[in-house]
């Protein structure tokens, strides 16, 4: 029997004129039948660190006072065999030439989402994809992403990719872990420094994964899969 997976997606520095060169798209995924168990474990981690069950795990909220909690969450991700992560790194948005390829930044953004997601999807399984809400215009683009993903897998009846849906990250704890991991990858690749807590998290992820988080990993790497995208390879995908 095929397995059903939930894929939770988020991004960092995705806007065209946000004065940040590096963009990171990421996804965390797990079997559907493990979602409740994983959410419960995350709740237990919060309780163990005396945090409210409604506390939102978020990279921008990382602080020295909560370093142990966030390191605990990172360790939980690596210790749970049902959780997987993939990130797509765009190292320099300034070199993009959208006009040359007849596309807007938004259209390119969703092409990058396609590149990030297509490796995760196995035609023998089924998927439900959830993206953190970006703006009020996302509905039509999400439908287009669903269409492109399905067509790439010859899934015209949508038996493989059952849904692509916009959600709010504060309502989904597993998506919040994606925010944390994406934030760490982005922080490192933007060559940021000065935040002791964030640097500790980056070190822990590098130690646990065995990867630099700056270079492309093997395609078959499931736990912490990294793809460093090159504009020279695919600007006009």
C-alpha positions in Angstrom: 0.0 0.0 0.0 1.1 3.5 -0.7 2.1 5.8 2.2 0.5 9.3 2.6 2.9 12.1 3.5 2.4 15.6 4.7 4.9 18.1 3.4 5.2 21.5 5.2 6.9 24.3 3.3 8.3 27.7 4.2 10.9 30.2 3.0 13.4 32.8 4.0 14.3 36.1 2.2 12.1 35.3 -0.8 11.1 38.9 -1.7 12.7 40.4 -4.8 13.8 43.7 -3.2 14.4 42.8 0.5 18.1 43.7 0.4 19.0 40.1 1.0 21.0 38.2 -1.7 20.4 34.7 -0.3 17.0 33.0 -0.5 16.2 29.6 1.1 13.1 27.5 0.4 12.6 24.4 2.6 10.2 21.6 3.4 9.9 19.2 6.3 7.8 16.0 5.7 6.5 13.0 7.6 4.0 10.2 7.2 0.4 11.4 7.8 -0.2 8.8 10.5 2.8 10.2 12.5 1.6 13.8 12.5 -0.3 13.6 15.8 2.5 11.8 17.6 5.1 14.3 16.4 3.0 17.2 17.4 2.5 15.6 20.8 6.3 15.2 21.2 6.9 18.9 20.3 4.3 19.8 22.9 6.2 17.7 25.5 9.4 19.5 24.6 7.7 22.9 25.2 6.3 21.7 28.6 9.7 20.4 29.6 11.2 23.9 29.1 8.2 25.5 30.8 6.9 27.1 27.6 3.3 27.6 26.8 1.7 25.0 24.4 1.0 28.0 22.2 4.6 29.2 22.0 5.6 29.4 18.3 8.9 27.9 17.3 10.4 30.5 15.1 13.9 31.4 13.9 13.3 35.1 14.6 12.4 34.2 18.2 15.7 32.4 18.9 17.4 34.0 21.9 20.0 33.0 24.5 17.3 32.4 27.1 15.7 29.7 24.9 18.9 28.2 23.4 18.5 24.9 25.3 14.9 24.5 24.0 15.8 25.1 20.4 18.7 22.7 20.6 16.3 20.2 22.1 14.0 20.7 19.1 17.0 20.2 16.7 18.0 17.0 18.4 14.4 15.8 18.3 14.3 16.3 14.5 17.5 14.2 14.0 16.4 11.6 16.5 12.9 11.0 14.9 13.2 8.6 12.0 9.8 9.9 10.6 11.0 13.5 9.9 12.9 14.6 6.8 14.0 18.0 5.5 15.1 19.5 2.2 16.3 23.0 1.5 17.0 24.8 -1.8 19.5 27.7 -1.5 19.6 30.5 -4.0 23.0 32.1 -3.2 22.5 35.4 -5.0 19.2 36.9 -6.1 21.0 39.9 -7.6 22.2 37.9 -10.6 18.7 36.8 -11.7 17.6 38.1 -15.1 13.8 37.6 -15.1 13.1 39.9 -18.1 15.5 37.9 -20.2 13.4 34.7 -19.5 10.0 36.4 -19.8 9.0 35.8 -16.2 8.2 37.8 -13.0 10.0 37.2 -9.7 6.9 35.6 -8.4 6.8 33.1 -11.3 10.4 32.3 -10.8 9.7 31.8 -7.0 7.2 29.1 -7.7 9.5 27.5 -10.2 12.0 27.2 -7.4 9.3 25.7 -5.2 8.8 23.1 -8.0 12.6 22.3 -8.0 12.6 22.0 -4.2 9.6 19.7 -4.1 10.0 17.5 -7.1 12.8 15.4 -5.5 10.7 14.6 -2.5 7.8 13.2 -4.4 7.8 9.4 -5.0 5.1 8.3 -7.5 4.3 5.2 -5.5 3.2 7.3 -2.5 0.6 10.1 -1.9 1.3 13.7 -0.8 -0.5 16.6 0.9 1.5 19.8 0.6 1.1 22.8 2.9 2.7 26.2 2.3 3.0 28.9 4.9 0.9 31.8 3.7 2.9 34.5 1.8 0.3 37.0 0.7 -3.4 37.4 -0.2 -2.7 36.5 -3.8 -1.3 33.1 -3.2 -4.3 31.0 -4.0 -4.1 31.1 -7.8 -0.3 30.5 -7.7 -0.7 27.6 -5.4 -3.2 26.0 -7.8 -0.6 26.5 -10.6 2.1 24.9 -8.5 -0.2 21.9 -7.9 -0.9 21.6 -11.6 2.8 21.8 -12.5 3.8 19.2 -9.9 1.1 16.8 -11.0 2.0 17.2 -14.7 5.6 16.4 -13.9 4.6 13.1 -12.4 1.9 12.4 -15.0 -0.5 12.6 -12.1 -3.4 14.1 -14.1 -6.1 12.6 -11.8 -4.2 14.0 -8.7 -3.9 10.6 -7.1 -0.2 11.2 -6.1 -0.3 14.9 -5.1 -3.7 15.1 -3.5 -3.6 18.8 -2.4 -1.4 21.9 -2.3 -2.8 24.2 0.3 -1.9 27.5 2.0 -1.8 27.4 5.9 -0.7 29.6 8.7 2.6 28.5 10.4 1.5 29.4 14.0 -1.2 26.7 13.7 1.1 23.8 12.7 4.0 22.9 14.9 5.7 20.7 12.4 5.8 23.6 10.0 7.5 25.6 12.7 10.4 23.2 12.8 10.8 23.9 9.0 11.0 27.6 9.9 13.7 26.9 12.4 15.8 24.7 10.0 15.4 27.1 7.1 16.3 30.0 9.3 19.5 28.2 10.3 20.5 27.4 6.7 19.8 31.0 5.7 21.7 32.5 8.6 24.8 30.5 7.7 24.6 31.1 4.0 24.1 34.9 4.5 27.3 34.8 6.6 25.6 36.3 9.6 27.2 36.5 13.0 26.8 38.0 16.4 23.8 35.9 17.7 25.3 33.3 20.1 22.1 31.3 20.3 21.6 31.1 16.5 25.3 30.2 16.0 24.8 27.4 18.5 21.9 26.0 16.6 23.7 26.2 13.3 26.7 24.3 14.9 24.3 21.6 16.3 22.6 21.1 12.9 26.0 20.8 11.1 27.2 18.3 13.8 24.1 16.2 13.7 23.8 16.2 9.9 27.5 15.9 9.0 27.0 18.5 6.3 28.3 22.0 5.9 24.7 23.3 5.0 26.4 25.3 2.2 26.9 22.7 -0.5 24.6 20.3 -2.4 24.2 16.9 -0.7 23.7 13.6 -2.5 20.3 13.5 -4.1 19.4 10.4 -2.1 20.1 12.1 1.2 16.7 12.1 3.0 17.3 13.4 6.5 19.0 16.7 5.7 18.9 17.2 1.9 20.5 20.5 0.6 20.4 21.8 -3.0 22.5 24.8 -3.9 20.8 26.3 -7.0 22.9 28.0 -9.7 21.4 30.8 -11.8 23.7 29.8 -14.7 22.1 26.3 -14.8 18.4 27.2 -14.6 17.5 30.9 -14.6 14.8 30.3 -17.2 13.4 27.0 -16.0 
